[in-house]
Amino acid sequence: MINRPHFFQFLVKSKKHSSTSTHLTNLSKMCAYKSSLKRGSVVIQLSSFHKKQVEINRKYMSSLIDIVLYLAKQGIAFRGHNENLDSLNQGNYKEMCHMVFSKFMPDLKNVYENKINHTSWKV
């Protein structure tokens, strides 16, 4: 049987304890730990994102190599006379990349359209 005065004393002390900074800090740490168990740690999330990015880059490079091999086997020139954005024919390589990535590989279209300049001083 529960002794009532001791039980009420326990309730009062537990309410005081629940408002202390130590309890609140440990409570937030416990919540963070539980969420890391569900979603994985930050290191695991970064690692999985990196693996996904490497897979996308490999697929993109493989398709670029296939385009280069096709143009080389056919003996077709890679560049055109006028490769400006408003040109009707930007050259065989750019036109082939545009066709492949927009029609057959729409998931890589974003990678193709990203402008990267590795020779810039901003890199």
PEFEN-V415293 format. One record per pair of residues at least 6 apart in sequence whose C-alpha atoms are under 8 Angstrom apart, sorted by the first residue. I is the first residue (numbers start at 0). GAP is how many residues later the second one is. If there is no record, write none. Layout:
# PEFEN-V415293
((I & GAP) (I & GAP))
This chain:
# PEFEN-V415293
((16 & 6) (17 & 6) (35 & 6) (55 & 52) (59 & 48) (59 & 51) (63 & 33) (66 & 26) (66 & 29) (66 & 30) (67 & 25) (70 & 6) (70 & 7) (70 & 21) (70 & 22) (75 & 16) (76 & 14) (76 & 15) (77 & 13) (77 & 14) (77 & 15) (77 & 16) (78 & 11) (78 & 12) (78 & 13) (78 & 14) (78 & 15) (79 & 9) (79 & 10) (79 & 11) (79 & 12) (80 & 9) (80 & 10) (81 & 7) (81 & 8) (81 & 9) (82 & 6) (82 & 7) (82 & 8) (83 & 6) (88 & 6) (96 & 15) (100 & 6) (100 & 7) (100 & 8) (100 & 11) (101 & 7) (116 & 6))
